[in-house]
Amino acid sequence: MTTKRRIFIGDIQGCRVELEQLLEKLRFDPSSDVLHPVGDMVNRGPDSVGVLRLLKSLDAGGVLGNHEVHLLRTAAGMRRPAPSEHMECVLDAPDRQELLEWLAARPWCLEWDDLICIHAGVHPAWEHPAQLLAGIPPTEPTDDADFAVLVRHCDSSGQRAPKDEPDPGAPFVPWWQLWEARTNEIRKVVFGHWARQGLLMRDKVVGLDSGCVYGGELSAWIPEEGRLVQVPAQKAWSPVTPPRKRS
């Protein structure tokens, strides 16, 4: 049996047109490919409802991000949306319930023998995060679930930095440096969430948030081919500092 290509896509954040362009450039074929958005599929961009409809129609996998949690909690009446979030197109959609149920069924983490997919990062103490996070409702996130979708800097015990900008300094480091320090770990972590850090391609980590919604690029990575594919943003949809350009 032929293994399907796993296509991991960075933070889409409502950029439907760019997603469609990326799928065309990838020559995406549902019969031989499976999509795995790394979270933050919605909010800030112009067409979150279009993104959800498209991903659902393509039977995408993927994981929850903090913006999915925000949307689901807003839909449940647990918070009010910020003006910059642009949730109305989902909350007012005739197929709202169907889309929200599909979204809520996304896990916090996916694991394979060679890869872990998580939105923000892996706690220094976690060995099997998908198992640890399984079954936590997105409308009732725990400290572990919050870590999975929010961490950028932490210390060796997993304590998150109070702030990530500017660089908080010692004892806090980018969480992925602690993952890279695991000498016996062969799995690569694929993540998003950190647009200001920008695209990150290293031996043990792949960071795919290249800031499409801020005027950067929408990025996809195919581990079976070791290939990165990108399309440029149509425009800066959200007036936030864009990602740093990395060599």
C-alpha positions in Angstrom: 0.0 0.0 0.0 1.4 3.4 -1.0 1.8 5.9 1.9 0.1 9.2 1.4 2.1 12.4 1.3 1.8 14.3 4.6 1.5 18.0 3.8 2.0 20.2 6.8 0.8 23.8 6.3 1.7 26.8 8.5 -0.7 29.2 10.1 -3.3 30.0 7.5 -5.3 32.5 9.7 -8.2 33.0 7.3 -6.1 33.4 4.1 -8.2 31.3 1.8 -6.9 32.5 -1.5 -3.3 31.9 -0.5 -4.4 28.4 0.7 -5.9 27.6 -2.7 -2.8 28.9 -4.5 -0.6 26.7 -2.3 -2.7 23.6 -2.9 -2.5 24.2 -6.6 1.3 24.7 -6.4 1.5 21.5 -4.4 -0.6 19.7 -6.9 -2.7 18.4 -4.0 -4.5 15.2 -4.7 -6.9 13.9 -1.9 -6.4 10.4 -3.2 -2.6 10.5 -2.5 -2.1 13.4 0.0 -3.4 14.4 3.4 -3.3 17.9 4.7 -2.2 18.7 8.3 -2.6 22.4 9.2 -0.4 23.1 12.2 -3.1 25.2 13.9 -4.3 28.8 13.6 -6.4 28.1 10.6 -8.7 31.0 11.5 -8.9 34.6 12.6 -7.2 37.9 11.6 -7.4 37.1 7.9 -10.2 37.8 5.5 -12.0 34.5 5.0 -11.9 32.1 8.0 -15.2 30.5 7.0 -13.9 29.8 3.5 -10.7 28.2 5.0 -12.7 25.9 7.2 -15.1 24.9 4.5 -12.2 24.1 2.2 -10.2 22.1 4.7 -13.3 20.2 5.8 -14.2 19.3 2.2 -10.6 18.0 1.7 -10.9 15.9 4.9 -7.9 17.6 6.4 -6.3 16.5 9.6 -4.1 18.9 11.6 -4.2 20.2 15.1 -5.7 22.9 17.2 -4.1 26.3 17.7 -4.8 29.1 20.1 -7.0 30.9 17.6 -9.2 27.8 17.2 -9.5 27.7 21.0 -10.5 31.4 20.9 -13.1 30.8 18.2 -14.6 27.8 20.0 -14.7 29.5 23.3 -16.3 32.6 21.7 -18.9 30.4 20.0 -19.7 28.9 23.4 -20.2 32.3 25.0 -17.1 32.1 27.1 -15.4 35.2 25.7 -15.8 38.2 23.4 -13.8 38.4 20.2 -11.2 41.1 19.8 -11.9 43.4 16.8 -8.8 42.1 15.0 -10.0 38.5 15.1 -12.6 38.6 12.3 -14.7 35.7 13.6 -18.0 36.9 12.4 -17.9 35.1 9.1 -17.8 31.8 11.0 -20.1 32.7 13.8 -22.8 34.0 11.5 -22.5 31.3 8.8 -25.5 29.0 8.1 -23.2 26.0 8.4 -21.7 27.4 11.7 -22.5 24.3 13.8 -21.1 21.8 11.3 -17.9 23.8 10.9 -17.4 24.3 14.7 -18.0 20.6 15.3 -15.4 19.7 12.7 -12.9 22.2 14.2 -13.5 20.9 17.8 -12.7 17.4 16.7 -9.1 18.4 15.8 -6.6 17.1 18.4 -4.0 19.1 20.2 -1.2 17.0 18.8 -0.5 14.3 16.2 2.3 11.8 16.5 4.0 9.4 14.1 7.2 7.3 14.5 9.2 10.1 12.8 7.2 13.3 13.5 5.2 15.2 16.1 2.8 17.9 14.9 1.8 20.5 17.5 0.8 24.1 17.2 3.2 25.9 19.6 5.7 23.5 21.1 6.5 20.4 23.3 7.0 20.6 27.0 10.5 19.5 28.1 9.0 16.7 30.2 6.7 15.3 27.5 7.6 12.0 25.8 4.3 11.3 24.1 2.3 14.6 23.9 -0.5 13.3 21.7 -1.4 10.7 24.4 -1.0 13.2 27.2 -3.3 15.8 25.6 -5.9 13.4 24.2 -9.5 14.1 25.2 -9.0 17.6 26.6 -12.0 19.7 25.4 -10.9 22.8 23.5 -13.4 24.8 25.5 -11.8 23.6 28.8 -8.1 23.7 28.2 -5.7 22.6 30.9 -2.2 24.0 31.7 -0.8 21.3 29.4 -3.1 22.3 26.5 -2.3 25.9 27.0 1.4 25.1 26.8 0.8 23.2 23.5 -0.8 26.2 21.8 0.9 29.1 23.5 4.6 28.4 24.4 7.5 30.2 22.7 10.1 30.6 25.4 10.3 28.4 28.5 12.9 27.2 31.0 14.2 23.7 31.5 11.3 22.8 33.8 8.7 24.0 31.3 7.9 27.2 33.0 6.8 29.6 30.2 8.3 33.1 30.0 6.0 35.9 31.3 6.6 37.7 27.9 8.2 36.5 24.6 8.9 40.0 23.2 11.6 41.2 23.6 13.6 38.1 24.2 13.1 37.3 27.9 16.7 36.0 28.4 18.0 33.4 30.8 16.7 31.1 32.1 14.2 31.1 29.3 15.1 29.9 25.8 13.1 29.0 22.7 11.3 25.7 23.6 12.7 24.0 20.6 16.3 24.4 21.8 15.4 22.0 24.7 13.9 19.6 22.2 17.1 19.7 20.1 19.1 18.9 23.3 17.4 15.5 23.6 20.3 13.4 22.3 18.2 10.2 22.1 15.2 11.8 20.2 14.9 11.0 16.5 11.4 12.6 15.9 11.1 15.9 14.3 8.6 18.5 15.6 6.5 20.4 13.1 4.9 23.5 14.6 3.6 27.0 13.9 2.5 29.9 16.2 5.7 32.0 16.0 5.5 34.4 13.1 8.0 36.9 14.5 10.5 34.0 14.6 9.8 33.2 11.0 10.4 30.0 9.0 12.6 27.6 10.9 14.1 24.6 9.2 16.4 22.5 11.4 17.3 18.9 11.9 14.8 18.3 14.7 12.3 21.1 14.3 10.3 22.7 11.4 8.6 26.0 12.2 6.1 26.8 9.5 4.5 30.1 10.6 6.0 32.4 7.9 3.4 35.2 8.6 1.1 34.9 5.7 -1.6 37.1 7.4 1.1 39.7 8.0 2.2 39.9 4.4 4.7 37.1 4.5 4.3 33.7 2.9 2.1 30.6 3.4 4.4 27.6 3.8 4.0 23.9 3.4 6.5 21.1 4.2 6.3 17.6 2.8 8.5 15.2 4.9 8.2 12.4 2.3 10.0 14.7 -0.2 12.0 16.9 2.2 10.5 19.8 0.3 9.3 23.3 1.3 6.7 25.0 -0.9 5.6 28.6 -0.4 3.3 31.2 -1.9 3.4 34.9 -1.1 0.6 36.7 0.7 -1.8 38.7 -1.4 -1.4 41.6 1.0 -0.8 42.3 4.7 -4.2 41.4 6.2 -3.2 42.3 9.7 -1.1 45.3 10.8 1.3 43.4 13.0 5.1 43.2 12.9 6.0 40.7 10.1 8.3 37.7 10.7 12.0 38.1 10.6 13.7 37.0 7.4 15.9 34.1 8.2 18.9 32.9 6.2 
